[in-house]
Structure formats: structure tokens, C-alpha cells
Amino acid sequence: MVWTPPPSYIRRMMNLAMNDHRLTKPGPQNAALRDYDSVRRAIAFISEHWRAQPTIEAMADAAAVTPDELHHLFRRWAGLTPKAFMQALTLDHAKGLLRDSASVLDAALDSGLSGPGRLHDLFVTHEAMSPGEWKNGGAGMTLRYGFHTSPFGTAIVIASRIRAGPSRRIRRPAISGAPRDPPARSGRSRSAGR
């Protein structure tokens, strides 16, 4: 498998995080510089350890802050959460492997994920298609689109047949003699004696 370098914006962020040591010198620093340094250290840690899929606690330890502080600082300074940054690195690496003809299983395992199901969830969440569909260039997919006004001007909204999220449920039409999907439950039943 050939590793494909990340896009330029990720390379710049990783390079800055790993090589900008201006703030590691002792001395008084104001809050903004301390926050910047914490985020810089977190980006460096995530960039070096993303394949191990570290926890937010491990990232926070590397940045010398609490997990809650890291989440809020990272989001304020980088525009996304530490987990979302790690997912972007993982997804980018998996795309490179799939582009180079790796199987979905190999791409998932080489990207530090526990299996193809995790890679599928990552692709559906971020790309609105499965890894196999992405590998095939979206061949055979139907995309629906529309233009809508937004606070930033006219936006295009594109949807595929895949919906992200835990509520995703595909209902199959019943075939003569085949069992139907069970009805959804609205809650647990309680016995009368309780």
C-alpha cells in the first residue's frame, strides 16, 4: 500500500504544530499564547498518533489541559473538535488507500479502525456514501440537489440515498411469504404488578 500525503491545508497545520517551538520557552505568556500552545501540542499529538485513535484524555494530557478545556480550545482555535480532526486524518488516509486499490477491510485496518464497519460509518457521516461507492467514484449513485438561501448567500444542498446517524433504518418491501421488518417499539412494556 502506498501512503498518500494529506492535502496541503492539513500538511501546513501539522507542520506548524510540530515545528513551531516559540512558545515552549519558559517565561510569562498571556492566555491567548497559552491557549495557542495547548492547541498546537494537541494537533502535533493527534498528527503523530491518529492511527492509534487516542482518547480525548490522551490528547488532553499531551496538551497539558483537561479534556473539556481541550475540546473548547481546539474548537475555538481550529474550528473543529479534536475528534473531528482525528477523523479527518483517518478519512484522508483511508481515501488514499482506496484510491490505490486497497480493499475496504485493508483500508479500515491500516487507518487504525477496528473494522470495515467503523470505516463505513466514517464515510457515511462525512461523504454520504459507503467506502465501496467512494472507491467506485460514485458510479450508479443518485444525487438530489437544490439551491437554498442561507446567511452566506445561495447554497447548494446535495443528498444521496444514505442518511447518516443512528436512526438510519432501511425498510424492505415485503415479498409474498417473506417476513416483514418488526414494528418499531416506542418504549419498554411494564408489568401491571410494578
ChimeraX attribute file (.defattr): number of C-alpha atoms within 10 A of each C-alpha:
attribute: neighborCount
match mode: 1-to-1
recipient: residues
	/A:1	12
	/A:2	10
	/A:3	10
	/A:4	14
	/A:5	11
	/A:6	15
	/A:7	10
	/A:8	9
	/A:9	9
	/A:10	16
	/A:11	13
	/A:12	12
	/A:13	15
	/A:14	19
	/A:15	14
	/A:16	14
	/A:17	22
	/A:18	17
	/A:19	10
	/A:20	12
	/A:21	12
	/A:22	9
	/A:23	14
	/A:24	10
	/A:25	8
	/A:26	7
	/A:27	7
	/A:28	8
	/A:29	12
	/A:30	8
	/A:31	9
	/A:32	10
	/A:33	13
	/A:34	14
	/A:35	20
	/A:36	17
	/A:37	21
	/A:38	24
	/A:39	28
	/A:40	24
	/A:41	23
	/A:42	26
	/A:43	26
	/A:44	21
	/A:45	21
	/A:46	25
	/A:47	20
	/A:48	12
	/A:49	14
	/A:50	19
	/A:51	17
	/A:52	11
	/A:53	17
	/A:54	14
	/A:55	14
	/A:56	19
	/A:57	14
	/A:58	16
	/A:59	25
	/A:60	22
	/A:61	17
	/A:62	17
	/A:63	22
	/A:64	16
	/A:65	18
	/A:66	14
	/A:67	18
	/A:68	12
	/A:69	15
	/A:70	24
	/A:71	19
	/A:72	15
	/A:73	20
	/A:74	23
	/A:75	16
	/A:76	13
	/A:77	14
	/A:78	16
	/A:79	12
	/A:80	14
	/A:81	18
	/A:82	25
	/A:83	18
	/A:84	12
	/A:85	20
	/A:86	19
	/A:87	17
	/A:88	17
	/A:89	20
	/A:90	22
	/A:91	21
	/A:92	17
	/A:93	22
	/A:94	27
	/A:95	21
	/A:96	19
	/A:97	23
	/A:98	21
	/A:99	17
	/A:100	15
	/A:101	14
	/A:102	18
	/A:103	15
	/A:104	22
	/A:105	16
	/A:106	17
	/A:107	27
	/A:108	25
	/A:109	16
	/A:110	18
	/A:111	23
	/A:112	18
	/A:113	20
	/A:114	13
	/A:115	16
	/A:116	17
	/A:117	15
	/A:118	14
	/A:119	24
	/A:120	18
	/A:121	18
	/A:122	21
	/A:123	22
	/A:124	19
	/A:125	15
	/A:126	13
	/A:127	16
	/A:128	20
	/A:129	23
	/A:130	21
	/A:131	27
	/A:132	14
	/A:133	14
	/A:134	18
	/A:135	20
	/A:136	13
	/A:137	11
	/A:138	14
	/A:139	9
	/A:140	8
	/A:141	13
	/A:142	10
	/A:143	10
	/A:144	10
	/A:145	11
	/A:146	9
	/A:147	10
	/A:148	10
	/A:149	9
	/A:150	9
	/A:151	6
	/A:152	6
	/A:153	8
	/A:154	10
	/A:155	12
	/A:156	11
	/A:157	10
	/A:158	11
	/A:159	13
	/A:160	14
	/A:161	11
	/A:162	15
	/A:163	15
	/A:164	16
	/A:165	10
	/A:166	7
	/A:167	7
	/A:168	9
	/A:169	9
	/A:170	9
	/A:171	9
	/A:172	9
	/A:173	10
	/A:174	10
	/A:175	8
	/A:176	7
	/A:177	6
	/A:178	8
	/A:179	10
	/A:180	12
	/A:181	11
	/A:182	7
	/A:183	6
	/A:184	6
	/A:185	7
	/A:186	6
	/A:187	6
	/A:188	6
	/A:189	7
	/A:190	7
	/A:191	6
	/A:192	5
	/A:193	4
	/A:194	4
